[in-house]
C-alpha cells in the first residue's frame, strides 16, 4: 500500500490501517528507523498482569479501575 507525505512533513496513514490499529486523532505512536525503513507502532497502555491460581489477572495497583478503563481492556481482548 502506498501513501504520501503532506506539506507539513506528516505521513498520511491510510484509513484501513488506522481502523485496524484503532488509531485516531491524538493516538500516540512510536516511530523507529530501521535499515532504511520506518516502523510505526501504536503505543498502548501497559497494564500489570499477574497469575493467580493459573489465571491471568490484572495485578493490584492500589487504584481502582474506572468504567472506561474496564471497557478499554475488555474491548482490547475482543480484537
MMTF fields as JSON, N, C-alpha, C and O atoms, coordinates in Angstrom:
{
  "mmtfVersion": "1.0.0",
  "mmtfProducer": "UNKNOWN",
  "numBonds": 315,
  "numAtoms": 316,
  "numGroups": 79,
  "numChains": 1,
  "numModels": 1,
  "chainsPerModel": [1],
  "groupsPerChain": [79],
  "chainIdList": ["A"],
  "bondAtomList": [4, 2, 8, 6, 12, 10, 16, 14, 20, 18, 24, 22, 28, 26, 32, 30, 36, 34, 40, 38, 44, 42, 48, 46, 52, 50, 56, 54, 60, 58, 64, 62, 68, 66, 72, 70, 76, 74, 80, 78, 84, 82, 88, 86, 92, 90, 96, 94, 100, 98, 104, 102, 108, 106, 112, 110, 116, 114, 120, 118, 124, 122, 128, 126, 132, 130, 136, 134, 140, 138, 144, 142, 148, 146, 152, 150, 156, 154, 160, 158, 164, 162, 168, 166, 172, 170, 176, 174, 180, 178, 184, 182, 188, 186, 192, 190, 196, 194, 200, 198, 204, 202, 208, 206, 212, 210, 216, 214, 220, 218, 224, 222, 228, 226, 232, 230, 236, 234, 240, 238, 244, 242, 248, 246, 252, 250, 256, 254, 260, 258, 264, 262, 268, 266, 272, 270, 276, 274, 280, 278, 284, 282, 288, 286, 292, 290, 296, 294, 300, 298, 304, 302, 308, 306, 312, 310],
  "bondOrderList": [1, 1, 1, 1, 1, 1, 1, 1, 1, 1, 1, 1, 1, 1, 1, 1, 1, 1, 1, 1, 1, 1, 1, 1, 1, 1, 1, 1, 1, 1, 1, 1, 1, 1, 1, 1, 1, 1, 1, 1, 1, 1, 1, 1, 1, 1, 1, 1, 1, 1, 1, 1, 1, 1, 1, 1, 1, 1, 1, 1, 1, 1, 1, 1, 1, 1, 1, 1, 1, 1, 1, 1, 1, 1, 1, 1, 1, 1],
  "groupList": [{"groupName": "UNK", "atomNameList": ["N", "CA", "C", "O"], "elementList": ["N", "C", "C", "O"], "formalChargeList": [0, 0, 0, 0], "bondAtomList": [1, 0, 2, 1, 3, 2], "bondOrderList": [1, 1, 2], "singleLetterCode": "X", "chemCompType": "L-PEPTIDE LINKING"}],
  "groupTypeList": [0, 0, 0, 0, 0, 0, 0, 0, 0, 0, 0, 0, 0, 0, 0, 0, 0, 0, 0, 0, 0, 0, 0, 0, 0, 0, 0, 0, 0, 0, 0, 0, 0, 0, 0, 0, 0, 0, 0, 0, 0, 0, 0, 0, 0, 0, 0, 0, 0, 0, 0, 0, 0, 0, 0, 0, 0, 0, 0, 0, 0, 0, 0, 0, 0, 0, 0, 0, 0, 0, 0, 0, 0, 0, 0, 0, 0, 0, 0],
  "groupIdList": [1, 2, 3, 4, 5, 6, 7, 8, 9, 10, 11, 12, 13, 14, 15, 16, 17, 18, 19, 20, 21, 22, 23, 24, 25, 26, 27, 28, 29, 30, 31, 32, 33, 34, 35, 36, 37, 38, 39, 40, 41, 42, 43, 44, 45, 46, 47, 48, 49, 50, 51, 52, 53, 54, 55, 56, 57, 58, 59, 60, 61, 62, 63, 64, 65, 66, 67, 68, 69, 70, 71, 72, 73, 74, 75, 76, 77, 78, 79],
  "secStructList": [7, 7, 7, 7, 5, 7, 6, 6, 1, 7, 5, 7, 7, 7, 2, 2, 2, 2, 2, 2, 6, 6, 7, 7, 6, 6, 7, 7, 3, 3, 3, 3, 3, 3, 6, 6, 3, 3, 3, 3, 3, 3, 7, 7, 7, 7, 7, 7, 3, 3, 3, 3, 6, 6, 3, 3, 3, 3, 7, 7, 7, 1, 1, 7, 7, 7, 2, 2, 2, 2, 2, 2, 2, 2, 2, 2, 2, 6, 7],
  "xCoordList": [0.849, 0.0, 0.897, 1.843, 0.603, 1.375, 0.609, -0.621, 1.356, 0.752, 1.634, 2.609, 1.311, 2.057, 2.514, 2.061, 3.426, 3.837, 3.211, 3.362, 2.509, 1.846, 2.828, 3.997, 2.363, 3.215, 3.858, 4.903, 3.242, 3.797, 4.805, 5.319, 5.097, 6.055, 5.454, 6.177, 4.123, 3.447, 3.112, 2.699, 3.3, 2.936, 1.45, 0.93, 0.774, -0.657, -0.845, -0.473, -1.428, -1.674, -3.059, -4.051, -3.136, -4.432, -5.474, -5.15, -6.724, -7.829, -7.945, -8.195, -7.769, -7.894, -6.896, -7.222, -5.684, -4.673, -5.013, -4.905, -5.427, -5.821, -6.944, -6.916, -7.921, -9.042, -8.564, -8.944, -7.733, -7.256, -6.436, -6.483, -5.675, -4.827, -5.482, -4.859, -6.744, -7.51, -6.796, -6.767, -6.218, -5.581, -6.61, -7.438, -6.548, -7.471, -6.724, -5.582, -7.353, -6.72, -6.207, -6.954, -4.94, -4.333, -3.682, -3.023, -3.854, -3.207, -1.692, -1.139, -1.038, 0.413, 1.01, 0.555, 2.047, 2.751, 4.246, 4.733, 4.962, 6.417, 6.931, 6.46, 7.899, 8.463, 9.936, 10.693, 10.339, 11.722, 12.218, 11.504, 13.437, 14.086, 14.923, 15.709, 14.751, 15.477, 15.871, 15.01, 17.147, 17.675, 16.982, 16.62, 16.798, 16.202, 14.693, 14.095, 14.066, 12.612, 12.141, 12.906, 10.882, 10.283, 9.241, 8.374, 9.333, 8.387, 7.581, 8.139, 6.259, 5.362, 4.564, 3.902, 4.62, 3.941, 3.04, 3.491, 1.754, 0.876, 1.38, 1.827, 1.304, 1.684, 0.405, -0.556, 0.401, -0.767, -0.408, 0.746, -1.391, -1.175, -0.896, -1.656, 0.185, 0.546, -0.127, -0.043, -0.784, -1.454, -0.698, -0.51, -0.259, 0.477, -0.427, -1.552, 0.081, -0.677, 0.025, 1.236, -0.748, -0.217, -1.0, -2.151, -0.38, -1.07, -1.501, -0.697, -2.787, -3.331, -4.109, -5.07, -3.687, -4.345, -4.457, -5.465, -3.398, -3.375, -4.182, -4.346, -4.687, -5.488, -4.768, -4.324, -4.652, -4.02, -5.001, -6.1, -4.612, -5.473, -4.702, -3.473, -5.43, -4.791, -4.217, -4.921, -2.924, -2.263, -2.791, -3.009, -2.996, -3.473, -2.444, -1.25, -2.916, -2.018, -2.306, -1.597, -3.341, -3.705, -4.726, -5.24, -5.032, -6.029, -7.111, -6.8, -8.379, -9.447, -9.505, -9.152, -9.955, -10.127, -11.422, -12.42, -11.389, -12.617, -13.412, -12.879, -14.67, -15.509, -14.919, -14.964, -14.361, -13.748, -12.537, -12.333, -11.733, -10.576, -11.013, -10.41, -12.04, -12.55, -13.046, -12.751, -13.804, -14.302, -13.147, -13.177, -12.127, -10.987, -10.267, -9.887, -10.08, -9.433, -10.279, -9.754, -11.581, -12.485, -12.449, -12.36, -12.517, -12.516, -11.207, -11.195, -10.09, -8.769, -8.646, -7.943, -9.315, -9.216, -10.147, -10.044, -11.047, -12.003, -11.499, -12.159, -10.356, -9.839, -9.259, -8.777],
  "yCoordList": [-1.163, 0.0, 1.23, 1.315, 2.175, 3.414, 4.55, 4.55, 5.522, 6.708, 7.901, 7.763, 9.054, 10.271, 10.962, 10.652, 11.91, 12.803, 14.149, 14.638, 14.761, 16.036, 17.2, 16.999, 18.413, 19.601, 19.878, 20.524, 19.396, 19.586, 18.517, 18.538, 17.577, 16.514, 15.314, 14.431, 15.282, 14.172, 13.068, 13.333, 11.838, 10.689, 10.446, 10.413, 10.278, 10.001, 8.496, 7.724, 8.077, 6.655, 6.333, 6.934, 5.397, 5.068, 4.656, 4.04, 5.009, 4.767, 3.293, 2.985, 2.388, 0.955, 0.538, -0.261, 1.088, 0.757, 1.432, 0.809, 2.708, 3.4, 2.637, 2.468, 2.182, 1.438, 0.133, -0.196, -0.608, -1.908, -1.767, -2.636, -0.657, -0.444, 0.434, 0.779, 0.796, 1.654, 2.978, 3.465, 3.558, 4.864, 5.943, 5.817, 6.997, 8.112, 9.393, 9.338, 10.534, 11.812, 11.781, 11.49, 12.081, 12.092, 10.782, 10.723, 9.722, 8.45, 8.643, 9.364, 7.992, 8.063, 6.862, 5.731, 7.124, 6.053, 6.212, 7.315, 5.109, 5.129, 4.966, 4.1, 5.795, 5.75, 5.389, 6.042, 4.337, 3.866, 3.743, 3.241, 4.198, 3.993, 2.739, 2.595, 1.832, 0.574, 0.148, -0.184, 0.157, -0.289, 0.383, -0.282, 1.694, 2.432, 2.365, 2.88, 1.745, 1.667, 2.412, 2.626, 2.8, 3.443, 2.484, 1.996, 2.222, 1.339, 2.193, 2.865, 2.157, 2.92, 1.927, 1.05, 2.056, 1.128, 1.899, 2.839, 1.507, 2.182, 1.959, 0.866, 3.001, 2.9, 2.616, 3.384, 1.526, 1.166, 1.208, 1.01, 1.464, 1.5, 0.081, -0.847, -0.063, -1.371, -1.54, -0.668, -2.659, -2.952, -4.102, -5.148, -3.92, -5.001, -6.22, -6.1, -7.374, -8.615, -9.541, -9.453, -10.418, -11.416, -12.704, -12.683, -13.808, -15.1, -15.524, -15.576, -15.826, -16.309, -17.587, -17.595, -18.655, -19.956, -20.343, -20.901, -20.035, -20.415, -19.501, -19.799, -18.396, -17.454, -16.12, -15.618, -15.541, -14.24, -13.152, -13.069, -12.318, -11.251, -9.944, -9.935, -8.841, -7.538, -7.444, -7.647, -7.131, -7.024, -5.797, -4.751, -5.921, -4.763, -3.648, -3.887, -2.426, -1.266, -0.305, 0.685, -0.595, 0.304, 1.334, 2.077, 1.39, 2.325, 1.538, 0.663, 1.834, 1.122, 1.54, 2.666, 0.62, 0.922, 1.694, 1.454, 2.623, 3.333, 2.467, 1.511, 2.794, 2.058, 2.149, 1.173, 3.313, 3.466, 2.552, 1.979, 2.414, 1.526, 0.074, -0.677, -0.323, -1.696, -1.95, -2.993, -0.994, -1.145, -1.26, -2.104, -0.411, -0.448, -1.789, -2.344, -2.308, -3.621, -4.728, -5.614, -4.674, -5.675, -5.619, -6.652, -4.411, -4.258, -4.712, -5.286, -4.456, -4.853, -6.361, -6.85, -7.11, -8.571, -9.169, -10.357, -8.38, -8.88, -8.721, -9.171, -8.097, -7.849, -9.085, -9.071],
  "zCoordList": [0.0, 0.0, 0.0, 0.784, -0.872, -0.935, -0.287, -0.251, 0.226, 0.824, 0.498, -0.241, 1.029, 0.724, 2.003, 3.105, 1.813, 2.888, 2.56, 1.44, 3.513, 3.222, 3.318, 3.647, 3.034, 3.008, 4.359, 4.426, 5.438, 6.774, 7.167, 8.285, 6.261, 6.543, 7.254, 7.714, 7.343, 8.024, 7.019, 5.89, 7.459, 6.631, 6.79, 7.905, 5.673, 5.686, 5.842, 4.958, 6.978, 7.225, 6.655, 7.07, 5.717, 5.11, 6.152, 7.167, 5.879, 6.805, 7.191, 8.356, 6.246, 6.551, 7.642, 8.519, 7.574, 8.581, 9.904, 10.96, 9.858, 11.097, 11.796, 13.015, 11.035, 11.624, 12.248, 13.372, 11.525, 12.011, 13.287, 14.157, 13.401, 14.571, 15.624, 16.628, 15.394, 16.32, 16.577, 17.708, 15.522, 15.625, 15.352, 14.451, 16.134, 15.941, 16.296, 16.755, 16.09, 16.414, 17.842, 18.775, 18.003, 19.326, 19.736, 20.774, 18.936, 19.266, 19.279, 18.45, 20.225, 20.316, 19.598, 19.771, 18.78, 18.084, 18.313, 18.564, 18.226, 18.296, 16.875, 16.138, 16.486, 15.14, 15.251, 15.968, 14.531, 14.563, 13.135, 12.267, 12.888, 11.588, 11.716, 12.652, 10.768, 10.821, 9.413, 8.598, 9.129, 7.838, 6.658, 5.687, 6.738, 5.631, 5.565, 4.621, 6.544, 6.614, 7.855, 8.796, 7.842, 9.002, 9.571, 8.846, 10.867, 11.545, 12.514, 13.381, 12.356, 13.218, 14.043, 13.487, 15.372, 16.268, 17.22, 17.875, 17.306, 18.277, 19.692, 20.04, 20.503, 21.911, 22.69, 22.625, 23.415, 24.206, 25.677, 26.057, 26.484, 27.924, 28.409, 28.134, 29.122, 29.667, 31.026, 31.89, 31.193, 32.448, 33.102, 32.481, 34.354, 35.02, 35.226, 35.711, 34.853, 34.97, 35.957, 36.159, 36.56, 37.488, 37.296, 36.858, 37.62, 37.519, 38.91, 39.84, 39.034, 40.304, 40.036, 39.266, 40.672, 40.509, 39.038, 38.605, 38.271, 36.862, 35.952, 34.769, 36.482, 35.688, 35.65, 36.682, 34.447, 34.292, 34.701, 34.153, 35.661, 36.181, 36.199, 36.133, 36.29, 36.419, 37.826, 38.815, 37.9, 39.199, 39.939, 39.329, 41.248, 42.01, 41.999, 42.183, 41.78, 41.743, 42.884, 43.062, 43.652, 44.727, 44.309, 45.145, 42.993, 42.497, 41.774, 40.966, 42.051, 41.348, 39.879, 39.528, 39.03, 37.612, 37.402, 38.081, 36.454, 36.097, 35.13, 34.566, 34.941, 33.985, 32.582, 31.834, 32.21, 30.886, 30.722, 29.652, 31.777, 31.707, 31.556, 30.789, 32.271, 32.164, 30.743, 30.159, 30.182, 28.806, 27.815, 26.919, 27.975, 27.065, 27.137, 26.106, 28.336, 28.493, 27.871, 27.196, 28.1, 27.533, 26.009, 25.347, 25.459, 24.008, 23.394, 22.305, 24.093, 23.57, 23.449, 22.565, 24.318, 24.253, 23.219, 22.911, 22.682, 21.672, 20.255, 19.318, 20.07, 18.707, 18.131, 16.999]
}
